[in-house]
């Protein structure tokens, strides 16, 4: 929630109800980005958003970078919460 993710400390919120709503939004976005990152790996697209020689990004970071790639290429951003299960 801090630093390289959502930068929570920059929000400067003081009211607990607003912080609670912000955390709810963060939680939903966090789960979505992890699910998206997992799908990127399972479908074999990791090389498009990660270093080929290192491969050390988390699923969250892969999902966030995939959204950035979709925006940069003017492609639709996948909004599904359906996790990818392989058989």
N, C-alpha and C positions, 0 to 999 in steps of 0.2 A: 504493500500500500504506500510505501514511501519511495523516495529517490527515483529509481529508473522505471517504476511502474506507473502509478497514478499520481504521484507527488502530492500526497494527502496534506502534508504540512503547509503547502502553499495555499490551501483553501482558506485558512485563517477563520474558520467557523468557530463560534463560541456557544451557540444554542444547541443543546443536546438533541432536540427533535430534528433539527436540520442535519446534524452529524449522523444521526440514525438513518435518515433518508439517503444521505450521501453514501453511507456504508452499504445500504441495500442495493443501490445502483452499482457500486463498486463490485459487490458480490456477484451480481448477475453478469456484469461485463467480464469479471475474472473467470467465471465458469465458462462463459461463451468463448473467450479467447483461448482457454486451455483446450476446450473441445475442438475449436477451429485448428489450433496447432497440432493436435493429435491427428486430425484428418489430413493435414498437410503432410505429415510424416507417413501415415498409412497409405496415402495415394502416391507417394514417391516424388513429391514436389519440394522436399526439404532443400535440395540443392539450389532452388530459386531464391531462398531467403536466408540461407545459412552458409558459413564458410565451408568450402569443400574439404579442407584439410583439418578442420577442428571439430565441427559439429557439436558445439557445447551449449547451444541456446536451449532454454527451457521451452516447454510447450506453450506457456504464456507468451514468451517473447516471439516464438515462431508465429503464433496467431496474430499478435500485434503487428509484426512485420508483414504478414500476409495481407492484413487489412491495408497497410500502407502501400503495398505493391499494387493491390486492386485499385486504390485511389489514384496512384501514379499512372497506371495504365488505363484509367477510365473504364474499369470493369465493374460489374456488380459485386457487392460485398455479400458473401453468403451469411444469412441470418438464422440458419437452422441451429437448433439446440440438440439435434439428434446425434448422439455419439456414433463414431465409426467403429463397428465391430467386424473383425475379419472372421471368416469361417475356417 
